[in-house]
């Protein structure tokens, strides 16, 4: 990784790291506390796989291109497609968001459907967020940056 990119990511982490970073992303996607179980059920959103396949259609890319960019196997992608209740690993959800070139808000919404969030209290999450905000979509570049900062790469 070149020194200039490293420095930009380092500044981004310093500027955005907070004790309650997940709160910021919840606010971005409009995720608010609900008063009752009935409220929660009435406000149920689409599942991870439903949202994923809707986003694939909206972004106009093929399913093959999506799973190849994400670095996931055809078999895993087939599981996600055939099971509307499938919950992927966090890394799989992040890799798919990156493969679709999702905005930060779209990424937060997709991750939420799988029960995950990016947090401003996590250096790795801030690095991932930096790449999303700056529209840098190569998973290899993100993994290189994560490694350079001593963080685990996104592997699925």
BELZI-V987748 format. One record per residue. N is the residue number from 1. RES is the residue in three letters. BURIAL is + if it has 9 or more other ideal C-beta (glycine too) atoms within 8 Angstrom, else -. Layout:
BEGIN
n:N res:RES burial:BURIAL
n:N res:RES burial:BURIAL
END
This chain:
BEGIN
n:1 res:UNK burial:-
n:2 res:UNK burial:-
n:3 res:UNK burial:-
n:4 res:UNK burial:-
n:5 res:UNK burial:+
n:6 res:UNK burial:+
n:7 res:UNK burial:-
n:8 res:UNK burial:+
n:9 res:UNK burial:+
n:10 res:UNK burial:+
n:11 res:UNK burial:-
n:12 res:UNK burial:+
n:13 res:UNK burial:+
n:14 res:UNK burial:-
n:15 res:UNK burial:-
n:16 res:UNK burial:+
n:17 res:UNK burial:+
n:18 res:UNK burial:-
n:19 res:UNK burial:-
n:20 res:UNK burial:-
n:21 res:UNK burial:+
n:22 res:UNK burial:+
n:23 res:UNK burial:-
n:24 res:UNK burial:+
n:25 res:UNK burial:+
n:26 res:UNK burial:+
n:27 res:UNK burial:-
n:28 res:UNK burial:+
n:29 res:UNK burial:+
n:30 res:UNK burial:-
n:31 res:UNK burial:-
n:32 res:UNK burial:-
n:33 res:UNK burial:-
n:34 res:UNK burial:-
n:35 res:UNK burial:-
n:36 res:UNK burial:-
n:37 res:UNK burial:-
n:38 res:UNK burial:-
n:39 res:UNK burial:+
n:40 res:UNK burial:+
n:41 res:UNK burial:-
n:42 res:UNK burial:-
n:43 res:UNK burial:-
n:44 res:UNK burial:-
n:45 res:UNK burial:-
n:46 res:UNK burial:-
n:47 res:UNK burial:+
n:48 res:UNK burial:+
n:49 res:UNK burial:+
n:50 res:UNK burial:+
n:51 res:UNK burial:+
n:52 res:UNK burial:+
n:53 res:UNK burial:+
n:54 res:UNK burial:+
n:55 res:UNK burial:+
n:56 res:UNK burial:+
n:57 res:UNK burial:-
n:58 res:UNK burial:-
n:59 res:UNK burial:-
n:60 res:UNK burial:-
n:61 res:UNK burial:-
n:62 res:UNK burial:-
n:63 res:UNK burial:+
n:64 res:UNK burial:-
n:65 res:UNK burial:+
n:66 res:UNK burial:+
n:67 res:UNK burial:+
n:68 res:UNK burial:-
n:69 res:UNK burial:+
n:70 res:UNK burial:+
n:71 res:UNK burial:-
n:72 res:UNK burial:+
n:73 res:UNK burial:-
n:74 res:UNK burial:-
n:75 res:UNK burial:-
n:76 res:UNK burial:+
n:77 res:UNK burial:+
n:78 res:UNK burial:-
n:79 res:UNK burial:+
n:80 res:UNK burial:+
n:81 res:UNK burial:+
n:82 res:UNK burial:-
n:83 res:UNK burial:-
n:84 res:UNK burial:-
n:85 res:UNK burial:-
n:86 res:UNK burial:+
n:87 res:UNK burial:-
n:88 res:UNK burial:+
n:89 res:UNK burial:-
n:90 res:UNK burial:+
n:91 res:UNK burial:+
n:92 res:UNK burial:+
n:93 res:UNK burial:+
n:94 res:UNK burial:+
n:95 res:UNK burial:+
n:96 res:UNK burial:+
n:97 res:UNK burial:+
n:98 res:UNK burial:+
n:99 res:UNK burial:+
n:100 res:UNK burial:+
n:101 res:UNK burial:-
n:102 res:UNK burial:+
n:103 res:UNK burial:-
n:104 res:UNK burial:+
n:105 res:UNK burial:-
n:106 res:UNK burial:+
n:107 res:UNK burial:+
n:108 res:UNK burial:+
n:109 res:UNK burial:+
n:110 res:UNK burial:+
n:111 res:UNK burial:+
n:112 res:UNK burial:+
n:113 res:UNK burial:+
n:114 res:UNK burial:+
n:115 res:UNK burial:-
n:116 res:UNK burial:+
n:117 res:UNK burial:+
n:118 res:UNK burial:+
n:119 res:UNK burial:+
n:120 res:UNK burial:+
n:121 res:UNK burial:+
n:122 res:UNK burial:+
n:123 res:UNK burial:+
n:124 res:UNK burial:+
n:125 res:UNK burial:+
n:126 res:UNK burial:+
n:127 res:UNK burial:+
n:128 res:UNK burial:+
n:129 res:UNK burial:+
n:130 res:UNK burial:+
n:131 res:UNK burial:+
n:132 res:UNK burial:+
n:133 res:UNK burial:-
n:134 res:UNK burial:-
n:135 res:UNK burial:-
n:136 res:UNK burial:-
n:137 res:UNK burial:+
n:138 res:UNK burial:-
n:139 res:UNK burial:+
n:140 res:UNK burial:-
n:141 res:UNK burial:+
n:142 res:UNK burial:+
n:143 res:UNK burial:+
n:144 res:UNK burial:+
n:145 res:UNK burial:+
n:146 res:UNK burial:+
n:147 res:UNK burial:+
n:148 res:UNK burial:-
n:149 res:UNK burial:+
n:150 res:UNK burial:-
n:151 res:UNK burial:+
n:152 res:UNK burial:-
n:153 res:UNK burial:-
n:154 res:UNK burial:+
n:155 res:UNK burial:-
n:156 res:UNK burial:+
END
